[in-house]
Amino acid sequence: MRFKYSTTSPSQNEFDSLPRVPLLLRQRDRVVETIGLVDSGATINVLPYEIGLQLGSIWDERKAILRLTGNLGNQQAIPRAISF
């Protein structure tokens, strides 16, 4: 598969471009159009909290907190199962 490399802002140059793919996410009667970052080596997928809220997801704060690394190392992550 090949994905188009693009930037998120016109002020960025071509070296800031990353592989992105348009996504249409659905949960029950809610639909959110967004752009996803392609990371073919990832072992976990991250759904931004704001998009989860738009989809009507509810995170139970009593569940486990995941520890992320890399660029997301300072972000809190709570597991949420999503079926396709």
Phi, psi and omega in degrees: 000147176236139180236142179290134175271134181211169176252167179265352183214141178298340180283348179276153177262176185299336179286346176269359184285146180225159179286122182233153180223135177289139182234144171240105184261135180232141171215113186055240183265008182256142181227135178230127173265131181207181177243133179251151177268129179276122176227090187294346179259005184286145175254358179216147176251144182243124175256118179303140183307316182299322179289321175301318178297318179298329179277354180087014179290149176235123177263127178273114185295347179280349180285170183299148173259128179268146177260119179263164179233181178067218182297338181261009184303333181263010180258144176279139179230131179240130183295144177212118180280135177229131178253152181248000000 
